[in-house]
Amino acid sequence: MSLVQFLVDHKLIRPDQAAEAVKHRTTSGGSLSDALISLGLVRAEVLRELMGAPPPEPNTIEDTGLDPRFLLYLLLKTMYVTGVEVPSAMSNQIRLHGGIIETILQDAKVKKLVSVLGTIGSFTGELRYELTDLGRQWALDALTQSRYVGPAPVPLADYQSQVMKQSIELETVTRDTLTRAMAHLVLPQSIFHQVGPAVNSAKSILLFGASGNGKTSLAEAIADAFGGHIYVPHCLEVDQQIITVYDDAVHEPIDPQPEPARPEGAPPAAAVPPAEEYDQRWVKCKRPVVVTGGELTLETLDLIHDPISNYYEAPAHIKAAGGIFIIDDFGRQRVPPREILNRWILPLERRVDYLTLHTGKKVRMPFDQVVIFSTNMEPRELMDDAAMRRVQYKFRLPAPTREDYIEVFRRVCKAHTLDPPSDDLLSHLIDFVYPQTHSPLSAYHPRFIVEHAITTCDYEGVPRALTKELAQEAVLNLVATQLPEDIELATPESPGGG
């Protein structure tokens, strides 16, 4: 489902208005929210309310969208694996409302799967439960089907709807926001002017040019320009199968709830009431930034099935939903780049992807992220006309000018608390060393030069200082060459050597 279709289905706009918004966005640029607001189709406050709306907390089993028997098995597995005995601890494990846990426990009691042990302490008066022999057998049977134990999953339809509500297409990045996010970068002004519309469009971007001139840094700065938050599910349920989505290596929670201090005898994992009421099967996070590189293969773009635990892990680009997906060193993967682009022809155009369960069933997933390809290869080496059309924004990051190279050098020295490089040292590098080695200036060289000087000084046990000799030595190391034998090397004794 596209975002405009979501808005139509929820009767926020009519089909003809959706077509008008898409046409306006195509001709005028900007985000979809800009188009909707400027055309007067949706009020800004309505969009803000839509974007900020969390998934509502379910109060009944029916509200969860899950089969009652599925939840019963999940609770039995949880009790068997974790040893929890009280409803509040079960609620904290499964992330469902206490009333739902009580309903499942009542069903388990009727089926003689659990028995009551009494109350725990005098703090809560909660009943303690344990599995009966039959309950343990059911738990073991359930574990043979799937070893997943953790927060209850979210139905796929609910996930699709939430992704649309918090779509990155609705996020507007202003000039000021982007300028602040890119303030630490030294780039041509033309890049600052061009990147803004591309970012606001939420379309895919190709950054290309020689290595070391800021492509990855620019991609990360673009990611920083997006604000707001999204809700990420711990996992999804599709045909009784589990797909994990939340990944603490990728997703950064906002205001995670601390575990409370508890007196002796209190439940071991008492749930903490959230500051904001929403479905605790979801985690409130910053918009994610996922970076992948040479390890990317066609296999990693599909669901990852563990045959032992018998559940799935979502691929990296699905974990990036609502955020940024950066493919670094594009073209250096083990699989040809055109195969990756052919795999993504449909997702890049229609913002939807199809993943495959081991049963052969296709799962329709939202493809809602800004994809940034970063490469030091020429675009025509990577993609055909069809891919060129779908990767709409392409920017070459050139080698730095003399002025930009000097500015980068000064910033790096300042960051490492060294004196600024002297004009004589800079002139020696730019006008002598680089021409003699037939090497272009590169934006990443100053950092290497400064760090080389620092580590060398530390090794020699002398005060840290950036000398002409050390700078020249670093550049020669970087370009893996030597000056011609008839050219005198810079030494500490050379005129202006320090």
C-alpha positions as CSV (number, residue, x, y, z in Angstrom):
1,M,0.0,0.0,0.0
2,S,1.4,3.4,-1.0
3,L,1.1,6.4,1.4
4,V,-1.5,8.2,-0.9
5,Q,-3.5,5.0,-1.0
6,F,-3.4,4.8,2.8
7,L,-4.7,8.4,3.0
8,V,-7.5,7.5,0.5
9,D,-8.4,4.4,2.4
10,H,-8.7,6.3,5.6
11,K,-10.8,8.9,3.9
12,L,-8.4,11.8,4.5
13,I,-8.3,12.5,0.8
14,R,-10.3,11.4,-2.3
15,P,-8.7,9.4,-5.2
16,D,-8.7,12.4,-7.5
17,Q,-7.1,14.5,-4.8
18,A,-4.4,11.8,-4.3
19,A,-3.6,12.0,-8.1
20,E,-3.5,15.8,-7.8
21,A,-1.0,15.7,-4.9
22,V,1.3,13.2,-6.7
23,K,1.3,15.4,-9.9
24,H,2.0,18.5,-7.8
25,R,4.8,16.9,-6.0
26,T,6.3,15.6,-9.3
27,T,6.3,19.1,-10.9
28,S,7.1,21.2,-7.8
29,G,9.3,18.9,-5.7
30,G,9.3,18.7,-2.0
31,S,7.7,16.2,0.3
32,L,4.3,14.6,-0.1
33,S,3.1,16.5,3.0
34,D,4.2,19.8,1.4
35,A,2.1,18.9,-1.7
36,L,-1.0,17.9,0.4
37,I,-0.8,21.1,2.6
38,S,0.0,23.5,-0.2
39,L,-3.0,22.2,-2.2
40,G,-5.2,22.6,0.8
41,L,-6.1,18.9,0.7
42,V,-5.1,18.1,4.3
43,R,-4.5,20.5,7.2
44,A,-1.0,20.6,8.7
45,E,-2.3,19.8,12.1
46,V,-4.2,16.7,10.8
47,L,-0.9,15.4,9.2
48,R,1.0,16.1,12.4
49,E,-1.6,14.2,14.4
50,L,-1.4,11.3,11.9
51,M,2.4,11.2,12.0
52,G,2.6,11.3,15.7
53,A,-0.1,8.8,16.5
54,P,1.2,5.8,18.3
55,P,-0.2,2.3,17.9
56,P,-3.1,2.1,20.4
57,E,-2.8,-0.3,23.3
58,P,-4.9,-3.4,22.9
59,N,-7.3,-4.1,25.8
60,T,-8.6,-7.5,24.7
61,I,-7.2,-10.5,22.8
62,E,-9.3,-9.5,19.8
63,D,-7.6,-6.1,19.8
64,T,-4.2,-7.7,19.4
65,G,-5.2,-9.2,16.0
66,L,-3.7,-12.5,17.1
67,D,-5.2,-15.9,17.4
68,P,-6.0,-16.8,21.0
69,R,-4.3,-20.2,20.7
70,F,-1.2,-18.6,19.3
71,L,-1.0,-16.3,22.4
72,L,-1.7,-19.3,24.7
73,Y,1.3,-21.1,23.2
74,L,3.5,-18.0,23.5
75,L,2.6,-17.7,27.2
76,L,3.3,-21.3,28.0
77,K,6.7,-21.1,26.2
78,T,7.5,-17.9,28.2
79,M,6.6,-19.6,31.5
80,Y,8.7,-22.6,30.6
81,V,11.8,-20.8,29.3
82,T,11.9,-17.8,31.7
83,G,10.3,-19.3,34.8
84,V,8.0,-16.3,35.4
85,E,5.2,-17.0,37.7
86,V,3.1,-13.8,38.2
87,P,0.9,-12.0,35.6
88,S,2.8,-8.7,35.9
89,A,6.1,-10.4,35.0
90,M,4.4,-12.3,32.1
91,S,3.0,-9.0,30.9
92,N,6.5,-7.5,31.0
93,Q,7.8,-10.4,29.0
94,I,5.1,-10.5,26.4
95,R,4.4,-6.8,26.4
96,L,0.6,-7.1,26.6
97,H,-1.9,-5.5,28.9
98,G,-2.3,-7.4,32.3
99,G,-6.0,-8.0,31.5
100,I,-5.1,-9.9,28.4
101,I,-2.6,-12.0,30.4
102,E,-5.3,-12.8,32.9
103,T,-7.7,-13.9,30.1
104,I,-5.0,-16.2,28.7
105,L,-4.3,-17.6,32.2
106,Q,-7.9,-18.4,32.8
107,D,-8.1,-20.3,29.5
108,A,-4.9,-22.2,30.5
109,K,-6.5,-23.0,33.9
110,V,-9.6,-24.4,32.2
111,K,-7.4,-26.6,30.0
112,K,-5.4,-27.7,33.1
113,L,-2.2,-26.3,31.7
114,V,-1.4,-24.1,34.8
115,S,-2.1,-24.3,38.5
116,V,-2.2,-21.6,41.1
117,L,0.5,-21.6,43.8
118,G,-0.9,-18.8,45.9
119,T,0.1,-15.1,46.3
120,I,3.5,-13.6,46.3
121,G,4.5,-11.5,49.3
122,S,2.4,-8.7,50.6
123,F,3.2,-6.0,48.0
124,T,0.9,-6.8,45.1
125,G,-1.2,-9.8,46.2
126,E,-0.7,-11.3,42.8
127,L,-1.3,-15.0,42.2
128,R,1.6,-17.2,41.3
129,Y,1.2,-19.7,38.6
130,E,3.2,-22.8,37.5
131,L,2.9,-25.1,34.6
132,T,1.3,-28.5,35.1
133,D,2.8,-31.6,33.6
134,L,0.3,-31.2,30.7
135,G,1.3,-27.5,30.4
136,R,5.0,-28.3,30.2
137,Q,4.2,-30.8,27.5
138,W,2.3,-28.2,25.5
139,A,5.1,-25.8,26.0
140,L,7.7,-28.3,24.7
141,D,5.4,-29.1,21.7
142,A,5.1,-25.3,21.0
143,L,8.9,-24.9,21.2
144,T,9.4,-27.6,18.6
145,Q,7.3,-25.5,16.3
146,S,9.1,-22.2,17.1
147,R,11.6,-21.4,19.8
148,Y,10.7,-17.7,19.7
149,V,10.0,-16.4,23.2
150,G,9.6,-12.6,23.8
151,P,7.2,-9.8,23.1
152,A,4.0,-10.8,21.3
153,P,4.1,-10.0,17.6
154,V,2.1,-7.4,15.6
155,P,-0.1,-8.6,12.7
156,L,1.3,-7.7,9.3
157,A,-1.7,-5.5,8.5
158,D,-1.2,-3.4,11.6
159,Y,2.5,-3.0,10.7
160,Q,1.7,-1.9,7.2
161,S,-0.7,0.7,8.5
162,Q,1.7,2.1,11.1
163,V,4.5,2.4,8.6
164,M,2.3,4.5,6.4
165,K,1.3,6.7,9.3
166,Q,4.9,7.5,10.1
167,S,6.2,7.4,6.5
168,I,9.4,9.3,5.8
169,E,7.5,10.8,2.8
170,L,5.6,12.9,5.3
171,E,8.7,14.3,6.9
172,T,9.7,17.8,5.8
173,V,13.4,18.8,5.9
174,T,13.9,22.5,5.9
175,R,16.9,24.4,4.6
176,D,17.9,25.3,8.1
177,T,17.7,21.7,9.4
178,L,19.8,20.4,6.5
179,T,22.3,23.2,6.9
180,R,22.8,22.3,10.5
181,A,23.1,18.6,9.8
182,M,25.8,19.3,7.2
183,A,27.6,22.1,9.0
184,H,30.6,19.9,9.9
185,L,31.2,19.1,6.2
186,V,33.3,21.1,3.7
187,L,31.5,20.7,0.4
188,P,30.9,22.8,-2.7
189,Q,27.9,25.1,-2.3
190,S,26.3,23.5,-5.3
191,I,26.0,20.3,-3.4
192,F,24.2,22.0,-0.5
193,H,21.7,23.5,-3.0
194,Q,21.1,20.3,-4.9
195,V,20.8,17.9,-1.9
196,G,17.9,19.7,-0.3
197,P,15.1,18.9,-2.8
198,A,16.4,15.3,-3.1
199,V,16.2,14.8,0.6
200,N,12.7,16.3,0.8
201,S,11.5,14.1,-2.0
202,A,12.3,10.9,0.0
203,K,13.5,9.4,-3.3
204,S,16.6,7.3,-3.8
205,I,20.0,9.1,-4.2
206,L,23.3,8.1,-5.8
207,L,26.4,9.8,-4.5
208,F,29.5,9.1,-6.7
209,G,33.0,10.3,-7.1
210,A,36.5,9.4,-6.1
211,S,37.1,7.7,-2.7
212,G,37.6,9.8,0.4
213,N,35.7,13.0,-0.6
214,G,32.8,12.8,1.7
215,K,30.2,10.6,0.2
216,T,29.6,8.4,3.3
217,S,29.8,11.5,5.5
218,L,27.2,13.3,3.4
219,A,24.9,10.3,3.5
220,E,25.1,10.2,7.3
221,A,24.5,14.0,7.5
222,I,21.4,13.5,5.3
223,A,20.2,10.9,7.8
224,D,20.8,13.4,10.7
225,A,18.6,15.9,9.0
226,F,15.5,13.8,9.5
227,G,13.9,14.3,12.9
228,G,10.8,13.0,14.6
229,H,10.3,9.4,15.8
230,I,8.7,6.2,14.7
231,Y,7.3,3.1,16.3
232,V,9.1,-0.2,15.5
233,P,7.6,-3.5,16.3
234,H,9.6,-6.2,18.2
235,C,8.3,-8.7,15.6
236,L,5.5,-9.5,13.1
237,E,3.2,-12.4,12.8
238,V,2.4,-13.8,9.3
239,D,0.5,-17.1,9.0
240,Q,1.6,-18.1,12.5
241,Q,5.2,-17.3,11.6
242,I,7.4,-14.8,13.5
243,I,9.5,-12.2,11.8
244,T,11.7,-10.1,14.2
245,V,12.1,-6.5,13.2
246,Y,13.4,-4.5,16.2
247,D,17.2,-4.7,16.4
248,D,19.1,-2.9,19.2
249,A,22.1,-2.6,16.9
250,V,20.1,-0.5,14.5
251,H,17.2,1.1,16.4
252,E,17.7,3.7,19.0
253,P,14.9,3.9,21.6
254,I,13.6,7.2,22.8
255,D,13.3,7.5,26.5
256,P,13.5,3.8,27.3
257,Q,11.7,2.9,30.5
258,P,14.1,2.1,33.3
259,E,13.6,-1.1,35.3
260,P,12.3,0.0,38.7
261,A,14.0,-0.6,42.1
262,R,12.0,-3.3,43.9
263,P,12.0,-4.5,47.5
264,E,12.7,-8.0,48.4
265,G,9.8,-10.3,47.6
266,A,8.3,-8.1,44.9
267,P,7.8,-9.5,41.4
268,P,11.2,-10.0,39.6
269,A,10.2,-8.2,36.4
270,A,7.4,-5.8,37.4
271,A,6.2,-3.8,34.4
272,V,6.8,-0.1,34.3
273,P,3.8,2.0,33.3
274,P,5.0,3.9,30.1
275,A,5.0,7.7,30.2
276,E,3.1,7.5,26.9
277,E,0.2,5.1,26.5
278,Y,0.7,2.9,23.5
279,D,1.0,-0.7,22.5
280,Q,4.1,-2.0,24.2
281,R,4.7,-4.5,21.4
282,W,6.2,-1.5,19.7
283,V,9.3,0.5,20.6
284,K,9.4,4.3,20.2
285,C,12.6,5.0,18.3
286,K,14.5,7.7,16.3
287,R,14.3,7.2,12.6
288,P,16.8,4.5,11.9
289,V,20.0,4.7,9.8
290,V,21.2,1.4,8.5
291,V,24.6,1.2,6.7
292,T,25.6,-1.9,4.7
293,G,28.5,-2.4,2.4
294,G,30.4,-5.2,0.7
295,E,28.5,-7.9,2.7
296,L,25.3,-7.1,0.9
297,T,24.0,-10.0,-1.3
298,L,20.7,-11.0,-2.8
299,E,20.2,-13.5,0.0
300,T,20.5,-10.8,2.6
301,L,17.7,-8.8,0.9
302,D,15.2,-11.5,1.9
303,L,14.0,-12.9,5.1
304,I,16.6,-14.7,7.1
305,H,15.2,-18.0,8.4
306,D,16.9,-19.9,11.3
307,P,16.0,-23.5,10.8
308,I,16.7,-24.4,14.4
309,S,14.7,-21.7,16.1
310,N,12.2,-21.7,13.2
311,Y,11.6,-18.0,13.1
312,Y,12.7,-15.2,10.8
313,E,14.8,-12.0,11.0
314,A,13.9,-9.1,8.8
315,P,16.5,-8.0,6.3
316,A,18.4,-4.8,6.8
317,H,16.3,-2.7,4.4
318,I,13.1,-3.6,6.3
319,K,14.8,-2.6,9.6
320,A,15.5,0.7,7.9
321,A,11.8,1.4,7.3
322,G,10.9,5.0,8.2
323,G,14.6,6.0,8.0
324,I,17.7,5.8,5.8
325,F,19.3,2.8,4.1
326,I,22.9,3.5,3.0
327,I,24.6,1.1,0.6
328,D,28.3,2.1,1.0
329,D,30.9,1.1,-1.7
330,F,28.1,0.2,-4.1
331,G,29.6,-1.9,-6.9
332,R,32.0,-3.7,-4.5
333,Q,29.6,-6.3,-3.4
334,R,30.1,-10.0,-4.3
335,V,26.9,-9.8,-6.4
336,P,26.9,-7.5,-9.6
337,P,25.3,-4.2,-8.9
338,R,22.8,-4.5,-11.7
339,E,21.4,-7.6,-10.0
340,I,20.8,-5.7,-6.8
341,L,19.2,-2.9,-8.7
342,N,17.1,-5.3,-10.7
343,R,15.9,-6.9,-7.4
344,W,14.9,-3.4,-6.3
345,I,13.2,-2.1,-9.5
346,L,9.7,-2.6,-8.0
347,P,10.5,-1.4,-4.5
348,L,12.2,1.8,-5.7
349,E,9.3,2.7,-7.9
350,R,6.3,1.5,-5.9
351,R,7.7,1.6,-2.4
352,V,6.7,-2.0,-1.7
353,D,8.8,-5.2,-1.5
354,Y,7.9,-8.9,-1.5
355,L,9.7,-11.3,0.8
356,T,9.5,-15.0,0.8
357,L,8.7,-17.4,3.7
358,H,10.3,-20.9,3.5
359,T,6.8,-22.2,2.8
360,G,6.9,-20.2,-0.5
361,K,4.4,-17.6,0.6
362,K,5.1,-14.0,-0.5
363,V,4.9,-11.3,2.1
364,R,4.1,-7.8,1.0
365,M,6.3,-5.3,3.0
366,P,6.4,-1.5,2.9
367,F,9.6,-0.2,1.3
368,D,9.6,3.1,3.1
369,Q,13.1,4.6,3.4
370,V,15.5,6.9,1.6
371,V,18.0,4.6,-0.2
372,I,21.4,6.2,-0.6
373,F,23.9,4.5,-2.9
374,S,27.5,5.6,-2.4
375,T,30.1,4.6,-4.9
376,N,33.5,5.6,-6.5
377,M,32.4,4.1,-9.8
378,E,30.7,5.9,-12.7
379,P,26.9,5.5,-12.7
380,R,26.8,4.0,-16.2
381,E,29.1,1.2,-15.0
382,L,26.5,0.3,-12.4
383,M,23.1,0.7,-13.9
384,D,21.1,0.6,-17.1
385,D,18.5,3.1,-18.2
386,A,15.7,1.5,-16.2
387,A,17.7,1.8,-13.0
388,M,19.0,5.3,-13.9
389,R,15.3,6.4,-14.1
390,R,14.4,5.0,-10.7
391,V,17.4,6.3,-8.9
392,Q,16.3,9.8,-9.5
393,Y,18.9,12.0,-7.8
394,K,22.6,11.6,-8.7
395,F,25.4,13.8,-7.3
396,R,29.1,13.8,-8.1
397,L,31.2,14.8,-5.1
398,P,34.4,16.2,-6.7
399,A,37.9,16.4,-5.2
400,P,38.2,19.4,-2.9
401,T,39.4,22.7,-4.3
402,R,42.6,24.2,-2.8
403,E,40.5,26.4,-0.5
404,D,38.3,23.5,0.7
405,Y,41.3,21.2,1.3
406,I,43.0,23.9,3.4
407,E,39.7,24.4,5.4
408,V,39.4,20.6,6.0
409,F,43.1,20.6,7.2
410,R,42.5,23.4,9.6
411,R,39.4,21.8,11.1
412,V,41.2,18.5,11.6
413,C,44.1,20.2,13.3
414,K,41.7,22.0,15.6
415,A,39.9,18.8,16.4
416,H,43.2,17.3,17.4
417,T,44.3,20.4,19.4
418,L,47.2,21.0,17.1
419,D,48.3,24.4,15.8
420,P,46.9,25.2,12.4
421,P,49.0,24.1,9.4
422,S,51.4,26.8,8.3
423,D,51.1,28.4,4.9
424,D,54.5,27.1,4.0
425,L,53.5,23.5,4.9
426,L,50.3,23.7,3.0
427,S,52.1,25.1,-0.1
428,H,54.7,22.4,0.1
429,L,52.0,19.7,0.0
430,I,49.7,21.3,-2.5
431,D,52.2,22.8,-4.9
432,F,55.0,20.3,-4.6
433,V,54.2,16.9,-3.1
434,Y,50.9,16.3,-4.8
435,P,52.0,17.4,-8.3
436,Q,55.2,15.4,-8.0
437,T,53.3,12.2,-7.1
438,H,50.6,12.9,-9.7
439,S,48.0,12.6,-7.0
440,P,44.8,14.7,-6.7
441,L,43.8,16.4,-3.4
442,S,41.5,14.3,-1.3
443,A,39.2,15.4,1.5
444,Y,40.2,12.4,3.7
445,H,44.0,13.1,3.5
446,P,44.2,15.8,6.2
447,R,42.9,13.5,8.9
448,F,45.4,10.8,8.0
449,I,48.2,13.3,7.8
450,V,47.4,14.7,11.2
451,E,46.9,11.3,12.9
452,H,50.1,10.0,11.3
453,A,52.0,13.0,12.7
454,I,50.5,12.4,16.2
455,T,51.3,8.7,16.3
456,T,54.8,9.2,15.1
457,C,55.5,11.9,17.6
458,D,54.1,9.7,20.4
459,Y,56.3,6.8,19.3
460,E,59.4,9.0,19.2
461,G,58.6,10.5,22.6
462,V,58.6,14.1,21.2
463,P,56.0,16.8,21.6
464,R,53.1,16.5,19.1
465,A,53.7,18.8,16.1
466,L,52.8,18.8,12.4
467,T,56.0,19.2,10.5
468,K,56.7,19.4,6.8
469,E,58.6,16.1,7.0
470,L,55.8,14.2,8.7
471,A,53.1,15.7,6.4
472,Q,55.1,14.7,3.3
473,E,55.8,11.2,4.7
474,A,52.1,10.7,5.4
475,V,51.1,11.7,1.8
476,L,53.6,9.4,0.3
477,N,52.3,6.6,2.5
478,L,48.7,7.4,1.4
479,V,49.4,7.4,-2.4
480,A,51.9,4.5,-2.0
481,T,54.7,6.1,-4.0
482,Q,58.0,7.9,-3.6
483,L,59.2,11.2,-4.9
484,P,61.7,11.0,-7.8
485,E,65.3,10.3,-6.5
486,D,66.6,13.6,-7.7
487,I,64.0,15.5,-5.7
488,E,65.2,16.5,-2.2
489,L,62.9,15.3,0.6
490,A,61.6,17.7,3.2
491,T,63.5,17.3,6.5
492,P,63.4,19.1,9.8
493,E,66.5,20.9,8.7
494,S,65.0,22.0,5.4
495,P,64.0,25.7,5.2
496,G,60.6,26.1,6.6
497,G,60.5,22.5,7.7
498,G,58.6,23.1,10.8
